Amino acid sequence: MTHEHDEPAPRGGARRDDRRRARITDVAHLAGVSIKTVSRVVNGEAGVLPDTRKRVAAAVLELGFVPDRRARSLKRGDTDTIGILIDAISDPFFAAFVSAVEELAVAAGLNVLFASTVHDAAQEREQLARLTGDRLRGLIISPFAIEAAELEPLRRRFPVICVDRSREGIDSVIVDDFGATYEAISGFLARGHRRIGFIGEETPYPTVHERLRAFRAAHAEAGIEVDETLVISQGRHREERSISDLLTRNDAPTAVFCATSPAAIATIHVLSADHIPMPALISFGDFQFADVFTPGITCVDQDPRLIGEAAFRRLMELGADSEAEPAHIVVPTRLVARGSGETAPDRAVPTRPIGDLR
């Protein structure tokens, strides 16, 4: 059976720049066939007519095309392991993300190795070296200090996907941190809140920075000046004292935006432990028990399963087409209203503790 009816590569594209290495798309364009047909020819597969095979072979010779060894390795099935490097498995977002990727990998007959950076640059590099020292089908990384220049050599060996944070020239799967936060803060302002707290984390991540930038932008758009004393950093070591100080001051905020789910969990623990009435509250990121508090915790849901599915799907696409240009995939978020984020400035609600969330 032949496969001559695949859609041919477009003929109207720009002429190949001879200064760069020939790509499979260049061969397909010159031979007037599809990329799939070129792949069948260079991999020695059946199902291609003799004249077509000769035409493709001639184009390969003319352009000096060299098939990517990464793609050949994946085709032969030399490796069946995906590496995942994340911040910490204790983070609710990453725990759900790894679970989603693992489910898909197992269903595809693949193994998963994962490691944590614990927000330490030295450990990140050590763990990355350990993971990539083995034969991998691909790597999914949520980069902490690792930059694009360090990922580029790996990208030439196997597919690399960044999640949650992007790096120039590397495929990434992220969410619109700015847009989602802007929507949440605008909702607070529309309900009459004028003293809005921002509880973030001291991190080098662009995610938290973008959320703080959106917090300021929403205020500016409404013509309201941000009270900088209401903007605090929780830190990675559960500095709940600063949260308690914020929520118990005489001019406490009537609404609070928690820039991460760990920050939201710490905030709720303070509210429950110190018997502080809950202000209007929105968490960026969902977490376990968020829906069983009274009121339930409103959140910006950056669904880790959707992100995991998008990352795994892109990894498989790159394995099949190593010549693909890097893609920047933005997974949609949704604001899940559960009660805590919809209260007016004059409605403080007592919280009902659900055990110890630490």
C-alpha positions in Angstrom: 0.0 0.0 0.0 1.4 3.4 -0.9 0.9 6.7 0.9 1.2 9.2 -2.0 -1.8 11.2 -1.0 -0.4 12.9 2.1 -0.7 16.7 1.9 2.4 18.0 0.2 4.6 20.5 1.8 3.8 24.1 0.6 5.7 25.2 -2.5 5.2 28.9 -2.0 7.6 29.2 1.0 10.8 31.3 1.0 13.9 29.8 -0.5 16.1 27.9 2.0 18.9 29.9 3.5 22.0 27.9 2.6 23.8 29.1 5.7 21.7 26.9 8.0 21.4 23.1 8.1 18.8 21.7 5.7 15.6 20.7 7.3 13.1 18.0 6.5 10.7 20.7 5.3 13.3 21.8 2.8 13.6 18.3 1.4 9.8 18.0 1.2 9.5 21.3 -0.6 12.2 20.5 -3.2 10.8 17.0 -3.8 7.2 18.1 -3.9 6.0 15.6 -1.3 4.8 15.6 2.2 7.0 15.6 5.3 5.7 12.2 6.2 6.8 10.8 2.8 10.4 12.2 3.3 10.4 10.6 6.8 9.4 7.2 5.3 12.2 7.5 2.7 15.0 8.5 5.0 13.9 5.9 7.6 13.8 3.1 4.9 10.1 2.4 5.3 7.9 0.8 2.7 4.9 2.4 1.2 6.6 4.9 -1.2 6.5 4.6 -5.0 9.9 4.1 -6.6 9.8 7.4 -8.6 8.9 9.3 -5.4 11.7 7.6 -3.5 14.2 8.6 -6.1 12.9 12.2 -6.1 13.3 12.4 -2.3 16.7 10.8 -2.4 17.9 13.3 -5.0 16.6 16.2 -2.8 18.4 14.8 0.2 21.7 14.7 -1.7 21.2 18.2 -3.3 20.5 19.8 0.1 22.9 17.8 2.1 20.1 16.9 4.5 21.2 14.8 7.6 18.4 13.2 9.6 18.3 14.2 13.2 19.7 11.4 15.3 17.3 12.2 18.1 14.3 11.5 15.9 16.0 8.2 14.7 16.5 7.2 18.3 12.9 7.8 19.2 11.8 5.9 16.1 13.8 2.9 17.0 12.4 3.1 20.6 15.9 3.1 22.1 14.6 4.9 25.2 11.3 4.8 27.1 11.9 7.2 29.9 10.7 10.8 30.4 12.5 13.0 33.0 10.7 15.7 35.0 12.4 18.3 37.1 10.1 20.4 39.3 10.3 22.7 42.4 8.9 20.3 45.0 6.5 17.4 45.0 4.9 18.9 48.2 3.6 21.8 46.1 0.0 21.0 45.3 0.3 22.3 41.8 3.4 20.2 40.9 2.1 17.1 42.7 -1.0 17.1 40.4 1.1 18.0 37.4 3.5 15.1 37.8 0.5 12.8 38.4 -1.1 13.9 35.1 2.1 13.4 33.1 2.8 10.0 34.7 -0.7 8.8 33.9 -0.3 9.7 30.2 3.3 8.3 30.1 2.2 4.9 31.6 -0.7 4.7 29.2 1.9 5.2 26.4 4.2 2.5 27.8 6.8 5.0 29.1 8.6 5.4 32.4 8.9 8.6 34.4 11.8 9.8 36.5 11.3 13.0 38.5 13.4 15.1 40.8 13.0 18.3 42.8 15.1 21.4 43.0 13.7 22.6 46.4 14.4 26.2 45.0 18.1 25.7 45.1 20.2 26.5 42.0 23.0 24.1 42.9 20.6 21.3 43.5 18.8 22.1 40.3 21.9 21.6 38.3 22.9 18.5 40.1 19.5 16.9 39.6 19.4 18.0 36.0 22.8 16.3 35.4 21.5 13.1 37.1 18.4 13.0 35.0 20.0 13.8 31.7 22.9 11.4 32.3 20.4 8.6 31.5 18.9 8.0 28.1 15.7 10.1 28.0 12.9 10.3 25.5 12.4 13.9 26.7 12.7 16.3 29.5 10.0 18.4 31.2 11.5 21.1 33.4 10.1 23.9 35.5 13.3 26.0 35.5 14.5 27.8 38.6 17.9 29.2 37.9 18.7 27.2 34.7 18.7 29.4 31.7 18.1 28.8 28.0 21.8 28.5 27.1 22.1 25.5 29.5 19.0 23.8 28.0 19.9 24.3 24.4 22.5 21.5 24.3 20.0 19.1 25.9 17.4 20.2 23.3 19.7 18.9 20.6 19.7 15.5 22.2 16.0 15.1 23.0 12.8 17.2 23.3 12.8 19.7 26.2 9.6 21.4 27.5 9.6 24.2 30.1 6.4 24.4 32.2 5.1 27.3 34.4 8.2 29.4 33.4 9.4 29.9 29.8 12.9 30.2 28.4 13.8 31.8 25.1 14.0 29.4 22.2 12.7 26.4 24.3 9.2 25.0 24.0 7.0 26.1 26.9 3.6 25.5 28.4 2.4 28.3 30.7 -0.7 30.2 31.7 -1.5 33.9 31.4 -0.4 35.0 34.9 -1.0 38.7 34.2 -4.4 38.3 32.6 -5.8 36.0 35.2 -4.6 38.1 38.1 -5.9 41.3 36.5 -9.3 39.7 36.2 -9.3 38.7 39.9 -8.2 42.1 41.2 -10.6 44.0 38.9 -13.4 41.9 40.5 -12.3 43.0 44.0 -12.3 46.6 42.9 -15.7 46.3 41.2 -17.2 45.1 44.5 -16.0 48.2 46.3 -12.7 46.9 47.8 -10.1 49.7 48.1 -7.6 48.1 50.5 -6.5 44.9 48.8 -3.5 42.9 50.2 -1.1 41.0 48.0 0.6 38.0 49.6 3.3 36.6 47.4 6.7 34.8 47.7 10.3 35.9 47.5 11.2 34.1 44.3 13.0 34.9 41.1 10.1 33.5 39.1 8.5 35.7 36.4 5.1 34.1 37.4 4.8 35.9 40.7 6.3 39.1 39.3 3.7 39.1 36.5 0.9 38.6 39.1 2.2 41.5 41.1 2.5 43.6 38.0 -1.2 42.8 37.2 -2.1 43.7 40.8 -0.6 47.1 40.3 -2.0 47.6 36.8 -5.6 46.8 37.8 -5.3 49.4 40.6 -3.9 52.0 38.1 -6.6 51.3 35.6 -9.2 52.0 38.3 -7.4 55.2 39.4 -6.6 53.8 42.8 -3.1 54.0 44.4 -1.7 50.8 45.8 -0.9 50.9 49.5 2.6 49.3 49.5 2.3 48.3 53.1 -0.4 45.8 52.0 2.1 44.0 49.7 4.1 41.4 51.5 6.3 38.4 50.7 5.5 35.2 52.6 8.8 33.6 51.8 9.5 29.9 51.4 9.8 29.2 55.1 6.3 29.8 56.2 6.8 33.3 57.6 3.3 33.4 58.9 4.0 36.2 61.4 4.0 38.8 58.6 0.6 37.5 57.4 -0.8 37.7 60.9 0.5 41.2 61.3 -1.2 42.2 58.0 -4.5 40.7 58.8 -4.8 42.0 62.4 -3.8 45.6 61.9 -6.4 48.3 62.5 -6.6 49.2 58.8 -6.4 45.6 57.6 -7.2 44.9 54.0 -10.8 44.0 53.2 -9.6 41.7 50.4 -6.5 39.6 49.9 -5.0 38.1 46.8 -2.6 35.1 47.4 -0.2 34.8 44.5 0.4 31.1 45.0 -1.5 28.2 46.6 1.2 27.7 49.3 0.7 31.4 50.2 -3.1 30.8 50.4 -2.7 27.8 52.6 -0.4 29.8 55.0 -3.0 32.6 55.0 -5.9 30.3 55.8 -3.8 28.7 58.6 -3.2 32.1 60.2 -6.9 33.0 59.9 -8.0 29.8 61.5 -5.3 29.7 64.2 -5.7 33.3 65.2 -9.5 33.3 64.9 -9.4 36.2 62.4 -12.5 36.8 60.3 -11.8 36.0 56.6 -11.5 39.0 54.3 -12.5 38.5 50.7 -9.9 36.0 49.5 -8.7 34.7 46.2 -5.9 32.1 45.7 -3.9 31.9 42.5 -3.9 28.1 42.2 -6.4 25.5 43.6 -5.5 23.1 46.5 -7.0 20.3 48.5 -9.8 21.3 50.8 -10.2 24.7 49.2 -13.8 23.8 48.4 -14.8 22.5 51.9 -14.0 25.6 53.9 -16.8 28.0 55.0 -16.9 29.9 52.7 -15.1 27.9 50.0 -11.9 29.5 48.7 -12.3 31.2 45.4 -9.3 30.5 43.1 -7.7 31.1 39.8 -7.5 27.6 38.6 -4.4 27.0 36.6 -5.4 23.4 36.0 -2.2 21.3 36.5 -3.8 18.4 34.6 -4.4 20.5 31.5 -0.8 21.8 31.7 0.5 18.3 32.2 -1.5 17.0 29.2 -0.3 19.9 27.0 3.3 19.3 28.0 3.2 15.6 27.4 1.4 16.1 24.0 4.0 18.6 22.9 6.8 16.3 24.0 5.4 13.5 21.8 5.0 15.9 18.9 8.7 16.9 19.2 9.7 13.3 19.3 7.9 12.7 16.0 9.2 15.9 14.4 12.5 17.1 15.8 12.6 19.9 13.2 9.6 21.7 14.7 10.0 25.3 15.7 9.7 26.0 19.4 6.1 26.6 20.5 4.9 28.8 23.3 1.6 27.2 24.5 -0.7 29.2 26.8 -3.2 27.0 28.7 -6.4 28.8 29.7 -7.2 29.5 33.4 -10.6 30.0 35.0 -11.8 31.9 38.0 -13.6 29.4 40.3 -16.1 31.3 42.5 -16.7 29.5 45.8 -17.7 32.4 48.1 -14.6 33.8 49.6 -13.7 36.1 46.7 -17.2 37.5 46.2 -17.8 39.1 49.6 -18.3 42.9 49.9 -15.9 45.1 52.0 -18.2 45.2 55.0 -18.7 41.4 55.2 -16.0 39.6 57.1 -16.8 35.9 57.4 -15.6 33.6 60.2 -13.6 30.7 59.0 -14.1 27.1 59.9 -10.7 25.3 60.4 -10.2 22.0 58.5 -7.4 20.5 60.6 -3.8 21.7 60.3 -2.9 22.5 56.7 0.8 22.9 57.3 
